[in-house]
Amino acid sequence: MNLKQKPTGIKRIYLAAGHSLRAFKWLIVNEAAFKQECWLSVVLVACSLFFPFSLLEYVSLWCALLVVLLAEIINTAIEAVVDRISLEIHPLSGLAKDLGSLAVMVSVIIAILIWASVFVEHFY
């Protein structure tokens, strides 16, 4: 497909949304970690509604959860690309996967720090 044939405007947005939805469905079906993080996010968002936080606090809490999901999505993309290139064991392939995993871990630490700071600041 050349550049003149690529969709633009609303059609491009519609098609991109379809690709994103397909990826989301794939993640839910095939990636246990993503599914667990999604369910935990849903539970935490629901639980957070029982507390009288400010709008900024809610946004901070929920964005922290989205950062974890984002990191997991990027980690899975890295793993898919590495596996697509070769299933052969190679130190750089392992490093790429380990770095993706580290990104998820850092995002979880960020989320924990944000959630803890909001609760500590709000209730102590």
Secondary structure, DSSP 8 states (H G I E B T S, - for coil): --GGGS--HHHHHHHHHHHHHHHHHHHHHH-HHHHHHHHHHHHHHHHHTTS---HHHHHHHHHHHHHHHHHHHHHHHHHHHHHHH--S--HHHHHHHHHHHHHHHHHHHHHHHHHHHHHHHHH-
